[in-house]
Amino acid sequence: MLPEHRDRAASLDDEAAVVRLLRAHELADHGRVTADWNEVIRFVWRGPGFDIHEDGRILERAGVPVAFAGVGREDDDGAEPFNSWVTFPPAGRAGGALPFLVDWLVARARERGARSLRHLVYRNDDAHGTVALERGFRRVRSSWTMHREIGREGSTEGSPDGIRFTTLAEHPDELALYRADQEAFAEHFGFSPESFEVWRERRFDADEDDRSRWLLALEGDQIVAFLRQVTGGEVAQVAALGTRKPWRGRGIGSALLRRAFAEMAGAGHREVTLWVDAENETGAVGLYERVGMRPIVVDDTYQLELAP
């Protein structure tokens, strides 16, 4: 690295700086901001397999953070691949800093006993992709950011037979929501089961989360589908949408999306995004396309197998 660069352990005090870097990196690569990065960072950093002081690294120039790298695991025993990422706006890169950070991630994953390591690379970031390939990573998956405009004419019509809609504020059964979440996402790429205590802490305990952001579909008193809205950033997002397998194909997911779009529009938002695995096996991409969403960004996941 250049002499003016200094790396150090990250801390919770770096949250605002990392959010700024994420915004700048996405603007440089995607041409727009597609997420509420404050929300994303809080969720990731609360993960049980991520210690900000040990697993996060800050790169500074003249005392100012210019890059962040992080690595962590989602499952309890490390059997699943660890996940890693670097946020480093291209305009600030020089002198081997990006390869240094990727090498640090690989070394930290090995130190933690990882069997394999996944790494996120923006599709248009050729330099980052080259660094990953040179170290033996191979692309294993792509994810899409999907988008649509929303207007005040949004409709909530179309409730499937036998299904009623409510919110977690009105139906405060977090344990049932947890069970629905784990069931709905069990087949998804990269899914790792969580205990109820960990699941709840990441989503509720660290912040006073607004339970009305969780839309629920009930059959009787049973939660069969759910949707979580994120509306505090520059663009509204669908952060999670899941339908339990026996209830798929009944239009419940699309009805939840239309309700969410109407609520977002009523709150003044004019666009909505979500992230989805481009090769999702549950038909999620087709569902989003049917409600008018289209992919605007493609990012890639690379994977490196680590020798024991």
Helices and strands as residue ranges (DSSP letters): E 5-9, G 12-14, H 15-30, H 37-45, H 52-55, E 56-61, E 64-72, E 82-87, G 90-92, H 97-111, E 116-122, H 126-134, E 138-149, E 164-167, H 174-184, H 196-200, I 201-205, G 211-213, E 214-219, E 222-230, E 236-243, G 245-247, H 252-266, E 271-277, H 284-290, E 294-305
